[in-house]
Amino acid sequence: MEQETFVRWLRHSRATMALSARATSLACYVANRELSAPKQAVVGVAAINRGGDKPALIIRVDSETATVFVRPVAPETPCGKTLELWLIPEGGKPKSISVLGTGAQHLPAPKRVALEKASFAVTMEPSGGSPTGNPTGSIVYSGALARE
């Protein structure tokens, strides 16, 4: 009886190892294909400022990952107000990306927007951001995306 149990266990172990080997092989194949595939990302940067001043923000956009990296440089935010970043598609309405904090942020880009033709604006909003989902405050910083 013990020998039958051992044989069943051995068969089960071999099947498990075979499946693990196949899964590992598939994972390696997919990873290799993804890493070696040519990238078609549209990546650009924008220095967001008031026009000639030291930039308030540096923005880097990666369309492959659909992310916007925002790094504050020298933004000025009055007490009780919030800075909100908007992406403005060519010929389209502003889309809020996020209320800005004091540190660098990785943010998701709005969906279905041609990032390579977009510009950015920062508005001064009430604490917590726009209450309407649309810009309500004045534009304090703006800039266009330049291909990197």
Wavefront OBJ file of the C-alpha trace (Angstrom):
o trace
v 0.000 0.000 0.000
v 2.790 2.419 0.835
v 4.418 1.738 -2.512
v 1.168 2.666 -4.369
v 0.946 5.931 -2.410
v 4.559 6.709 -3.224
v 3.982 5.995 -6.941
v 0.903 8.275 -6.999
v 2.855 11.002 -5.240
v 5.750 10.606 -7.689
v 3.413 10.852 -10.725
v 1.741 13.927 -9.219
v 5.136 15.529 -8.549
v 6.323 14.874 -12.097
v 3.160 16.403 -13.551
v 3.527 19.431 -11.297
v 7.167 19.900 -12.306
v 6.282 19.551 -15.997
v 3.547 22.185 -15.713
v 5.879 24.494 -13.783
v 8.554 24.119 -16.442
v 6.040 24.952 -19.193
v 4.760 27.995 -17.293
v 8.306 29.239 -16.696
v 9.186 28.713 -20.351
v 6.107 30.647 -21.479
v 6.844 33.492 -19.047
v 10.440 33.733 -20.327
v 9.239 33.750 -23.947
v 6.711 36.544 -23.312
v 9.197 38.629 -21.289
v 11.862 38.258 -23.987
v 9.409 39.228 -26.730
v 8.212 42.297 -24.803
v 11.714 43.458 -23.924
v 13.062 43.051 -27.442
v 10.056 44.566 -29.283
v 10.678 48.001 -30.788
v 8.941 50.704 -28.781
v 6.695 53.216 -30.527
v 6.133 55.460 -27.519
v 5.556 59.136 -27.948
v 7.498 60.711 -25.154
v 7.707 64.406 -24.638
v 8.473 67.021 -22.045
v 6.987 70.376 -21.171
v 8.327 73.149 -18.985
v 5.221 74.724 -17.505
v 5.642 78.374 -16.552
v 4.198 81.882 -16.759
v 6.215 82.814 -19.822
v 9.938 83.414 -19.427
v 10.001 82.709 -15.695
v 11.724 79.787 -14.054
v 9.522 76.755 -14.759
v 6.970 75.914 -12.108
v 6.690 72.288 -13.259
v 8.492 69.859 -15.515
v 6.176 67.352 -17.160
v 7.212 64.191 -18.956
v 4.655 62.164 -20.915
v 5.005 58.535 -21.955
v 2.236 57.345 -24.282
v 3.399 53.730 -24.090
v 2.561 53.539 -20.405
v -0.066 56.326 -20.617
v 1.558 58.145 -17.722
v 2.359 61.734 -16.947
v 5.291 62.412 -14.631
v 5.026 65.785 -12.905
v 7.933 67.312 -11.000
v 7.342 70.598 -9.213
v 10.262 73.029 -9.548
v 9.005 76.342 -8.190
v 5.199 76.526 -8.138
v 3.548 79.142 -5.969
v 0.288 78.211 -4.244
v -1.537 80.765 -2.068
v -2.942 79.543 1.244
v -6.377 77.938 0.880
v -5.940 77.289 -2.842
v -4.928 74.262 -4.886
v -3.072 73.957 -8.180
v -4.788 71.626 -10.643
v -3.097 70.260 -13.775
v -5.108 70.049 -16.993
v -4.238 68.333 -20.256
v -5.651 70.180 -23.249
v -5.940 68.021 -26.373
v -5.562 69.777 -29.715
v -8.986 71.291 -30.431
v -10.496 69.674 -27.328
v -11.733 70.492 -23.854
v -9.371 70.499 -20.845
v -9.190 67.214 -18.941
v -8.103 67.212 -15.318
v -5.049 65.108 -14.638
v -4.730 65.780 -10.922
v -4.569 68.238 -8.097
v -0.860 68.910 -7.630
v 1.017 68.118 -4.466
v 4.413 69.319 -3.367
v 6.353 66.265 -4.559
v 6.878 64.461 -7.851
v 3.940 62.376 -9.071
v 3.341 59.616 -11.641
v -0.206 60.095 -12.915
v -2.355 58.271 -15.450
v -2.964 60.192 -18.667
v -6.563 60.743 -19.765
v -7.775 58.010 -22.097
v -8.307 58.545 -25.844
v -6.193 61.700 -26.069
v -3.472 62.321 -28.653
v -0.719 63.079 -26.166
v 1.795 64.219 -28.767
v -0.403 67.215 -29.709
v -1.478 68.187 -26.208
v -0.646 71.192 -24.113
v -0.916 71.699 -20.366
v -2.347 74.345 -18.102
v -2.369 74.753 -14.345
v -5.267 76.595 -12.739
v -5.666 78.030 -9.277
v -8.651 76.190 -7.795
v -10.399 76.110 -4.419
v -8.816 73.790 -1.862
v -9.250 70.200 -3.099
v -9.572 71.064 -6.788
v -12.246 72.162 -9.220
v -15.732 71.537 -7.831
v -17.222 71.187 -11.335
v -14.736 68.921 -13.136
v -13.908 71.840 -15.432
v -11.387 74.627 -14.848
v -12.949 77.306 -12.639
v -9.886 79.289 -11.616
v -7.458 81.409 -13.557
v -4.605 79.837 -15.529
v -1.373 80.460 -13.634
v 1.013 78.271 -15.648
v 0.900 76.763 -19.140
v 3.099 75.084 -21.714
v 3.151 72.840 -24.754
v 4.568 69.370 -25.050
v 7.813 69.110 -27.034
v 8.959 65.801 -28.479
v 11.984 64.433 -26.645
l 1 2 3 4 5 6 7 8 9 10 11 12 13 14 15 16 17 18 19 20 21 22 23 24 25 26 27 28 29 30 31 32 33 34 35 36 37 38 39 40 41 42 43 44 45 46 47 48 49 50 51 52 53 54 55 56 57 58 59 60 61 62 63 64 65 66 67 68 69 70 71 72 73 74 75 76 77 78 79 80 81 82 83 84 85 86 87 88 89 90 91 92 93 94 95 96 97 98 99 100 101 102 103 104 105 106 107 108 109 110 111 112 113 114 115 116 117 118 119 120 121 122 123 124 125 126 127 128 129 130 131 132 133 134 135 136 137 138 139 140 141 142 143 144 145 146 147 148
